[in-house]
Amino acid sequence: MFECILATCSGYGALQITPTVISLGMRFGWVDRPGARKQHHIPTVRVGGIGIALGLMIAFLGLFFVEGAVSSESKSILVALMIGSLLSFAIGITDDIRGLSPIARLALQAGVTCIVWSLGIRIEVLPIPMFGPLPLGWLGLPVTFLWLAGVSNAVNWLDGLDGLATGTVAIAAAMLSIVCVQLDCPLEATLALSLSTSLLGFLYYNSRPAKLFMGDGGAYLIGFLLSSLAVTGPMSHATSGAILWIPYLILSVPILDMLYVIISRMNEGKSPFYPDRRHLHHRLLDFGYSYEATVNHVYAFTAISGGLAIYMAGVRWVAIASIALMIVIFTWNLVRFSRFFPTAQRS
């Protein structure tokens, strides 16, 4: 019960704080200007991650200061998650306000990885098909960096349409929370649920037409926290090789999108950071889907992959219900918003 109350307070906090963030962003000029690759047409506040961060701090501080909220063994992991989240947010918000090069961002993310690695957030085994879990030894540090920085940047790259990254990560976090409950990881389950509710509170202002964007600060914060919870939760409490695959399945949409973009750019001799319209949401829009259908399709893909992950964790009825619901939504989007039904799309 306490965990649910804490998650509700996080969501309500993000909902109430975000209007103040909008006012501050407009006052200090922390806005994102329209451009050729962007979907918005007016300057929009780009530091919405502040609202998400403050909402999540309610959960962090509640777990830290309320006696008995977490076990003494989990308190060190809680501290590591809090430090890593704040540092990741600091990197992103600095980039939002002052600007950082891609290399500088990666270098700073590598530093954050070294810090949280020393505090216990580590990937120590890797699932290998037909061979089972493979111990990593000293390779665990670079693999952990690839995972934490990879997911953080994948979330950031997914943030190309109003509400897209916010809703996608909210769904993924909710799925991860269910998995963590099943695997008896109460700390991770509570923080994942709090992340989901904080994003839902923020989504009220981030849905189309967005009044503000989460920016790099929000993307790096939620990307780091979600990927770290996967490490300290399912990856650390797995009893079989199949369980180790669950985080990759939950986060498959942003991860596969990022890998496709990087590989296709490099195949053409371009930088992985070269700006273009190769992302999943760009391709869906170019294919002819409406704005709303594109966002809902990505939500549906995320929920279906998350439902499969929940099924692998043993929560059969939730998995079947979520997959069935998303298939219905996916089909409705196909009929309602597809380019093959132009009359419906215009209405």
C-alpha positions, 0 to 999 in steps of 0.5 A: 500500500505504501508503495502505491501511495508513493507512486501516486504522490510522484505522479501528482507531484509531476502533474502539479510542478510542470506548469511552474516549469513551463513558466520558468522555461519561457521566462529564461528562454529555455525553449526549442525552436522550430526546424526542418526536422521538427514537428512543432511550429512555435518555440516550446519549453525544452526543460520539462525533465525538471518536472519529471525529476522533482516528481521522482524525488518524492519517491526517492526521498520517501523510500530513503527516509521512511523507516522500513520502506526498504531493507538495509541491503537495498538502501545502498542500491537506492543511493546508487540509483538516486546518484546516477539519476541526478547525475544523468539529469544534470548532463541532460539539463546542461545540454538543454541549456548550454549545449554539449557535443555528442562526444562530451555527453558520452564521456560524461555518461561513461563517468556516471557509469563508473560511479554507479558501477562502483556502487553496485549497479553492474551487469555481470552476466549476459544471456547467450542463446543456446548457451545460457548466461555468460559471466562477463568478469572485467567486461561487465563495466563496458557492457554496463556502459553500453546498456545504460548509455545506450538506453538513455540515448535511445530514449532521447532519440525516440523523443521526436513527437509530442508524448511519444517517448513519455508514453513509451517509457511510461508503458515500459516502466509499468511492465517492468514494475509488474515483472519486478513484483513477480521476481520479488524485487520490491525496491525496483517495482516501486521505483518503476511504478513511480517512474511510470506515474511521474511520466503520466503526470508529465504526459498531461502537458506533453501530449499533442499539442505539447506545452513543453518537451522533456529535453535531454535532461528528462530523456537521460534521467528516465533512460538511466533510471529505467535501464538501471532498474532492469539491471538491479531487478531482473538481471540481478535476480534472474533464475534462468537465462530466459529471465535475463532477456526480459529487460531487452524485450521490454525496451526492444522498441527504442533499442531496435530503433536506435540500432537501425538508425546507427547501422544505416547511417554508418553503412552510408559513411555518415556519423551515427549522430547525423540528423535525418528522418530514419527513426521509426516515428519518421518512417511511420509518418512518411509511410502515411500514418497520421500523427496520432496513429504513429504515436499509438503504434509505437505505444502498441509495439511497446505494450506488446513486447512488454506483454511478452516479457511479462508472460516470460516472467510468469504473469500470464493473465496480465500478459495476455490481457495487455497483448490483446488490448494492444492488438485491438488498438493497433487494428483500430489505428490501422483502420482509423488513421491509415493512409489507406483510409484517407477519409477517416484520416482527415476527419 
